[in-house]
């Protein structure tokens, strides 16, 4: 559920309802950021995991017509 947790943190829809793999040895980079209101928030990003396999265009395939979030 590693990616679901990160998607929740980003406030975006899940790429898929049930992940098709379990992340092995995920490395999650967490930043603590002070926003314009002076409040602190966390930003999570999965940097790597041992079960990663590249699949170009997967996000766009599951979210047709939506702009890629950056």
Long-range contacts (C-beta under 8 A, 24 or more apart in sequence): 2-26, 2-28, 2-46, 2-49, 3-46, 5-44, 6-44, 6-45, 6-46, 9-42, 9-43, 9-44, 10-44, 10-69, 12-69, 13-63, 15-58, 15-59, 15-62, 15-63, 16-62, 21-51, 22-51, 23-49, 23-50, 23-51, 24-49, 24-50, 24-51, 25-49, 25-50, 25-51
